[in-house]
Amino acid sequence: MWESVWGQGPSLEQTKLAMEHTLFRVSVFDGSRIVAMARMIGDMGLDYYIKDVIVRPEYQRKGIGRMMINELLEFINKNGVSGTDIFVELCAMPDKIPFYEKFGFAANEAQRLKMMYRVE
Ligand SMILES: CC(C)(COP(=O)(O)OP(=O)(O)OC[C@H]1O[C@@H](n2cnc3c(N)ncnc32)[C@H](O)[C@@H]1OP(=O)(O)O)[C@@H](O)C(=O)NCCC(=O)NCCS
């Protein structure tokens, strides 16, 4: 899925570890072929982080992305502490921001800091 939109993906070993530690993930199939995925990591109580929202190009603009984000938000609704406000974060390229704004996400003044840390 990663390679269908972003080029060379991470290693299988890294991906397996990431999936094992993912809180919740959604996959969409057309027959036996996976056509979209999204996943969420977090601590369940205070903070959730949406990762790897991917719809294969030929399946985009058909409502699949919306369906997946709604499923992720529903997971928070079912598992978060009732009556509290919970931080939901994600990182989006500028051209994808209008998609996320439809769900209530908004940019704030914080800047994303990142590095690729080499594991010895
Ligand atoms: C971003 C992405 C997940 C959207 O998925 P999608 O299935 O095409 O989106 P949907 O069809 O569910 O669209 C839902 C709504 O958002 C709108 N929308 C979708 N992509 C948009 C975009 N790039 N800009 C503006 N609006 C967008 C749709 O028009 C639709 O609006 P409507 O409900 O008012 O008609 C998909 O384009 C994708 O996988 N892109 C490549 C990977 C990527 O960049 N992922 C995001 C990482 S930040």
Ligand as a Chemical Component Dictionary entry (heavy atoms), coordinates in Angstrom:
data_LIG
# 
_chem_comp.id                   LIG 
_chem_comp.type                 NON-POLYMER 
_chem_comp.pdbx_formal_charge   0 
_chem_comp.three_letter_code    LIG 
# 
loop_
_chem_comp_atom.comp_id 
_chem_comp_atom.atom_id 
_chem_comp_atom.alt_atom_id 
_chem_comp_atom.type_symbol 
_chem_comp_atom.charge 
_chem_comp_atom.model_Cartn_x 
_chem_comp_atom.model_Cartn_y 
_chem_comp_atom.model_Cartn_z 
_chem_comp_atom.pdbx_ordinal 
LIG C1  C1  C 0 -5.967  11.603 1.167  1  
LIG C2  C2  C 0 -6.730  10.340 0.811  2  
LIG C3  C3  C 0 -6.578  9.336  1.946  3  
LIG C4  C4  C 0 -8.215  10.689 0.620  4  
LIG O1  O1  O 0 -8.928  9.490  0.425  5  
LIG P1  P1  P 0 -10.178 9.420  -0.571 6  
LIG O2  O2  O 0 -10.781 8.067  -0.479 7  
LIG O3  O3  O 0 -9.751  9.864  -1.921 8  
LIG O4  O4  O 0 -11.153 10.508 0.045  9  
LIG P2  P2  P 0 -12.758 10.510 0.027  10 
LIG O5  O5  O 0 -13.219 10.097 -1.321 11 
LIG O6  O6  O 0 -13.268 9.732  1.181  12 
LIG O7  O7  O 0 -13.046 12.045 0.228  13 
LIG C5  C5  C 0 -13.791 12.572 1.324  14 
LIG C6  C6  C 0 -13.976 14.032 1.071  15 
LIG O8  O8  O 0 -12.697 14.695 1.028  16 
LIG C7  C7  C 0 -12.498 15.307 -0.246 17 
LIG N1  N1  N 0 -11.095 15.149 -0.594 18 
LIG C8  C8  C 0 -10.406 13.994 -0.738 19 
LIG N2  N2  N 0 -9.119  14.263 -1.050 20 
LIG C9  C9  C 0 -8.999  15.609 -1.094 21 
LIG C10 C10 C 0 -7.917  16.491 -1.362 22 
LIG N3  N3  N 0 -6.695  16.055 -1.630 23 
LIG N4  N4  N 0 -8.188  17.820 -1.321 24 
LIG C11 C11 C 0 -9.406  18.295 -1.044 25 
LIG N5  N5  N 0 -10.482 17.490 -0.766 26 
LIG C12 C12 C 0 -10.263 16.171 -0.794 27 
LIG C13 C13 C 0 -13.431 14.603 -1.195 28 
LIG O9  O9  O 0 -13.782 15.409 -2.286 29 
LIG C14 C14 C 0 -14.619 14.340 -0.282 30 
LIG O10 O10 O 0 -15.380 15.526 -0.123 31 
LIG P3  P3  P 0 -16.991 15.505 0.013  32 
LIG O11 O11 O 0 -17.320 14.501 1.085  33 
LIG O12 O12 O 0 -17.338 16.905 0.368  34 
LIG O13 O13 O 0 -17.477 15.061 -1.311 35 
LIG C15 C15 C 0 -6.226  9.748  -0.539 36 
LIG O14 O14 O 0 -6.216  10.762 -1.494 37 
LIG C16 C16 C 0 -4.837  9.123  -0.472 38 
LIG O15 O15 O 0 -4.662  7.975  -0.065 39 
LIG N6  N6  N 0 -3.804  9.853  -0.957 40 
LIG C17 C17 C 0 -2.444  9.312  -1.050 41 
LIG C18 C18 C 0 -1.830  9.010  0.285  42 
LIG C19 C19 C 0 -1.842  10.200 1.215  43 
LIG O16 O16 O 0 -1.351  11.240 0.864  44 
LIG N7  N7  N 0 -2.424  9.991  2.409  45 
LIG C20 C20 C 0 -2.561  11.026 3.399  46 
LIG C21 C21 C 0 -1.356  11.155 4.239  47 
LIG S1  S1  S 0 -1.292  12.743 4.950  48 
# 
loop_
_chem_comp_bond.comp_id 
_chem_comp_bond.atom_id_1 
_chem_comp_bond.atom_id_2 
_chem_comp_bond.value_order 
_chem_comp_bond.pdbx_ordinal 
LIG C1  C2  SING 1  
LIG C2  C3  SING 2  
LIG C2  C4  SING 3  
LIG C2  C15 SING 4  
LIG C4  O1  SING 5  
LIG O1  P1  SING 6  
LIG P1  O2  DOUB 7  
LIG P1  O3  SING 8  
LIG P1  O4  SING 9  
LIG O4  P2  SING 10 
LIG P2  O5  DOUB 11 
LIG P2  O6  SING 12 
LIG P2  O7  SING 13 
LIG O7  C5  SING 14 
LIG C5  C6  SING 15 
LIG C6  O8  SING 16 
LIG C6  C14 SING 17 
LIG O8  C7  SING 18 
LIG C7  N1  SING 19 
LIG C7  C13 SING 20 
LIG N1  C8  SING 21 
LIG N1  C12 SING 22 
LIG C8  N2  DOUB 23 
LIG N2  C9  SING 24 
LIG C9  C10 SING 25 
LIG C9  C12 DOUB 26 
LIG C10 N3  SING 27 
LIG C10 N4  DOUB 28 
LIG N4  C11 SING 29 
LIG C11 N5  DOUB 30 
LIG N5  C12 SING 31 
LIG C13 O9  SING 32 
LIG C13 C14 SING 33 
LIG C14 O10 SING 34 
LIG O10 P3  SING 35 
LIG P3  O11 DOUB 36 
LIG P3  O12 SING 37 
LIG P3  O13 SING 38 
LIG C15 O14 SING 39 
LIG C15 C16 SING 40 
LIG C16 O15 DOUB 41 
LIG C16 N6  SING 42 
LIG N6  C17 SING 43 
LIG C17 C18 SING 44 
LIG C18 C19 SING 45 
LIG C19 O16 DOUB 46 
LIG C19 N7  SING 47 
LIG N7  C20 SING 48 
LIG C20 C21 SING 49 
LIG C21 S1  SING 50 
# 
